[in-house]
Structure formats: structure tokens, C-alpha cells
Amino acid sequence: MQKFCVLGGGGFIGTNLILRLRDQGADLRAFGHPPTFPETVPGVAWTTGEFDDTEALWRCIDGCDVVYHLMGGSVPGKADADKVGDLRRSVENTVRMLEAARGGGIGKIVFVSSGGTVYGITDRLPIQENMPTDPITAYGVSRLAIEKYLNLYRHQYGIDYTILRVSNPFGEYQTARQGQGLVATLLICAFTGRRFEMWGDGTTIRDYVYVGDVTNALLAAAHPRLPERVFNIGSGTGIDVNEMICLVEAVVGQPITCLRRPSRPVDVPASVLDVSRAGALLGWRPTYAMPDALDRTARWMKAFLAKETARGI
Amino acid sequence: MQKFCVLGGGGFIGTNLILRLRDQGADLRAFGHPPTFPETVPGVAWTTGEFDDTEALWRCIDGCDVVYHLMGGSVPGKADADKVGDLRRSVENTVRMLEAARGGGIGKIVFVSSGGTVYGITDRLPIQENMPTDPITAYGVSRLAIEKYLNLYRHQYGIDYTILRVSNPFGEYQTARQGQGLVATLLICAFTGRRFEMWGDGTTIRDYVYVGDVTNALLAAAHPRLPERVFNIGSGTGIDVNEMICLVEAVVGQPITCLRRPSRPVDVPASVLDVSRAGALLGWRPTYAMPDALDRTARWMKAFLAKETARGI
């Protein structure tokens, strides 16, 4: 039976991945900050720890067939505010983990990179995996540096890996508490009447992918020695902020009030991924239609907000 | 009058650059470890310091029109032996410097990157600047990460920069003391009768560029706001180890004895740069013919070894 470990299992994608793996009865461990939703982790061998505690981390991943690396990945804005800290937290700690793995002990690493930031501003859309990577955010640079170190350790020590460059994920367990996730933020605004702060004129285009599709891709990426090592994971479709506001308003049945702010230099104007490589080589494609995915997410958010209200938050 | 600062001015390329700038009567400062050849720096405002001493470094570069970043760049083999240390020394310290430069104070940064390592193993030769960058050495990864941070700070804070991806430089002031530089090592073997340790069968192909050409490129790169930001700097010609042995034997007039060792996984089999972009946009091309460049280098090495012998080293 395959052994899995999820590093950063307490976050948005991690929670979804753990639930899916648990449903499949997988031999499962997790490591990271305390889970945002502790109710999702009973039955999972959970280790609470910091990513820079390489010894504790190694005890957790040693002997695993698949290590999902989702750590240090949640808050792009914070990375820009403290670029040195971001470099240490994400890149340096990854190198420390890879150093520990040099002598063997793990089967492969699946790393969730950022399809929305590693490419920077591109000449063409949709973006293919072999296009230039010139990030304009610290988050994008550190994700890219991790990708390069993974390739280095594969070359020097034979450590297998797969990189998923995930576009803009949304879905259950995304709370928007750290100012992240357009869909989650819009749902909160629609349900609570809070005003939506819009950076720019709402024409910024993103590729929004439902987390159910992301977890499907994560499972597909677990197979050893895939013929390519980097895969875009997205919907393959661009939606701008104004369109998404309309879609969320339609799903919730409530209008959203916008408060306009000047655009930020860290925002790429448009990002849409070409996901044909994942289709051809992982047998993966996005399967949830946008209205269905938004509806699932809205129902989760409604229940989540009701619980928060009941708790007096 | 333009003000220049050379970070890492005490090394091989730094020494050559300082001599050239001094000959031109430039307003010149330098920062770094104590110079290998102190006789080259009188008349230069020299600050001895560590690259992680951001305050001392900033005092040195504040107000400069052109900052040459040549630090942390000399010993690829050491980077692989201590990847975390290399990441800190080269990438993290560069980010600290860029943080200090956010508010202005310097005109532009010229960074010496590594044309021989940032590309990794390529499909085609010669290598063009827009080809994939998948280094197989830690040194290549950290050079590439610095390139990406430079681009980030340009985007976010308008800090101008130019990157020179220099191939395998050789010439005066390369001592091979840290096991680096094929030409310098072969010259020492030819002059002293020491055996040459050859890794692999001698068919590894490199693009050897004379340091006089490299300093020409560094001067050309000082111009502000060039239309491209990354330039290959090399001879554009591939030479394998066996050929170079013959060339050096011919220049010195002495045979070299080889001691064969197994090849190392960190060696890219072949690296030759396409330097046409630098020709078109910097007006730069390699001007020294190989026999002439080797002859100049051999004369310097002979004098250097004679001085070492006189000193009893």
C-alpha cells in the first residue's frame, strides 16, 4: 500500500487533498501548521511543526512513496512584503528537506507551484509550460527557485518529482482570511453585504480552477517517473474580475457592491494556462463546469459563515 | 563623471575590470574580500567586507551610476557541497542589497551570471538567451535565482540592470588556486610538470572566452536602459579538453601529462554560447584570437609562478 505525506496539509488545497486521500483509505500522514479545519484530520497521522524543523519533517516523510509539498504557498502578498523571509521560508527550507532526502527514503515529491505567477507577463495566451518564466512577484520567484532545486536534486541524487503549476484555485475550505482568493472573497461579500475592494478596473484576467479538479491532478501526479516534470493545471479559460462578480452574484442571488482601488504593480494583466500537456500525459482535464463548481463552493461558504456567526466570529 | 563600484573586485574578473576602469581614469570604488593581488588596487577606494554586511555594502554603492555585481561567483564546486550556504551567500545577500536599493541611490546593476551553468543540458548548440534554463549545479540555480530577483526589483522598483551570462573565462589573474579554470590549470601543469587531473575522457566541450573580451563586455553593459537585459558573453566557439591541452602545449612548448578520473555528474557535456545578441545590441564581439589570448595568459602565468617560487610558495 502506498504511503502519502502532505506537507502543508492544513491549508486550502491541503485540506481538500487530505479529505480525498482519506476517502480512498490511503496510508496518510500530514505535516505543517495546525489545520484550519481540525475536524477534517481525524484518522490522519498529523505532525504539527514548522517547515524549518527539518528533523521533524524528515521523520514524517521518511519512507513515504509520495510527498506532496504544499508548504509556504498560501500568501503571495506577504512574500513581497518580506522577500528575504519568503526566500528562507520557502526556498531554503525546501533545500534543507532535499538535503535530508539525498540518501533515499522517499519515492517522489509532488510540488504545487504557481501557474499564475511563475510566468510573469507573457507575449501570448494561453501559456504553455515551455514559455519564459520571468515572475514579477517574490512569490513567483521563490516558487520558480524551488522548481529549479527540485530539478537539480533529481539530476544529482535521482529524487523523482512532478511540478503542478496550478492557476487560481477556488473551492471548499478557501476562507479568504488572508485576503486571498477572488471567489471566496466575492462569496463572503455576496453573503454578508460587505463591500468588495477591487484593485484596478476589473479587467484583470485569471484562470480559475476548481479545487476538485486540482486534487484530481494531484492524485494523477503521484505516478512515478512521468514523461514530463512540469504541468500546467487550470481551467484553460480566462475570466475577468467583472465577469466573476456577475457569476457569483447569479449563484448567490445577491448583488455585490464594489469599492475601486488603483491597480497594483504585482498584478499580471492576464493569465490563462494551456493545460493540454496534462491532458495528454496525466490523462487529466478539468471536469467541473464553472456554475456547478461555484455552486458547490457557495454552499460550503454559506455553511462556513453560518458556523462562524454561531461561534460569534 | 560616472561613478563605478565593483562588488567582488578582488577576484579574477574583478581584478581585470578594476585595472581597465583605473586605466580609463574612472571614479572607482570596490567592495569585497581582500584582493588576491593587492598591487592592482592602489588608487581604488577599497572597502574590505563580507557580502552579508548590507550596511557597509550600501555605504559603498550608494550614489554609484554602475554597480558591478561579481560577488559569490567564483567556485561552482563549493556551491554544490553546501547548497544552503550558497543560497544564503549569493541569493539572499543579493536580495538584501536590492532591498537597500529600493528607494533609489544607484543607477544600474551589471551582474555577471554563468553562461556555462544556467542553461543546464541543452537540445541545441550554440545556446541562445531565450532557451530553457534548467541548471544541473547549485551554482547555476543560484545565479539564475539572482537573475530572477533582479528582474523582480526592476519591475517593482525600477532598478535598471543588465545580466552577462559569461561562458568559461580565462586570462591574467586567474590562479586556479581553488581548482577552477581549465586554461590556468593546464598552464600550471605545463610550466611545473605537475600532472593534469582530467575528469572524463576529455571530450567535454566549453566556450572559453578571454578576460579582455569579458571586460570589454562589462564596459559596454554599463549603458543605461539597454533594449535587452540578458546577454551571452563567450567566444561562440566550442573547444574540448583534449584540444585545449594541445593548444596550451603548443603555446608553452611543454607536454602535459594527464591523470584520468571518472566524469562528474555536475558536468554539462557541451556548452557553447550564441553571442549574436551582444553583437547586435551591445556592439560587442570577442576580439582576441585564441593563440594570442593564450599567449598573453601564459606570459602572465609564467611571471606569476616565478614570483610564487621566489616567495617560496
Interface residues (C-beta under 8 A of the other chain):
Chain A: D80 K83 V84 L87 R88 V91 E92 V95 R96 E99 G120 N130 P132 T133 D134 P135 I136 T137 A138 G140 V141 L144 A145 K148 Y149 N151 L152 H155 Q156 P265 V266
Chain B: D80 K83 V84 L87 R88 V91 E92 V95 R96 E99 G120 N130 P132 T133 D134 P135 I136 T137 A138 G140 V141 L144 A145 K148 Y149 N151 L152 H155 Q156 P265 V266
